[in-house]
Amino acid sequence: QVQVVESGGGLVQPGGSLRLSCEASVRIFSIYAMGWYRQAPGKQRELVARITSRGNTNYADSVKGRFTISRDNAKNTIYLQMNSLKPEDTAVYYCNIMTSWGQGTQVTVSS
């Protein structure tokens, strides 16, 4: 079982930025796809961004142009850079690697 640990959440004002990190307990360079999901209160978990082993990415329409997913194979870590944050981005953000999920990190966007 892959262990996955997220970090980097917090409280930020609208328009601000945060960077989430997700460290895996295994080498990630050959893992086909990894991603970030989020779940807001009362809503289903949704895909935010995904990155493949070749570096191809895809994003939810709601975050395109504001969020960037990246990976550092040497550190077995993926990142989610979130800019121009909006109140509707408030959610618990989860990292997914193969069938493993992290514990989630809270992101709150509020003035």
Secondary structure, 3 states (H helix, E strand, C coil): CCCEEEECCEEECCCCCEEEEEEECCCCCCCCEEEEEEECCCCCCEEEEEEECCCCEEECCCCCCCEEEEEEHHHCEEEEEECCCCHHHCEEEEEEECCEECCCEEEEECC
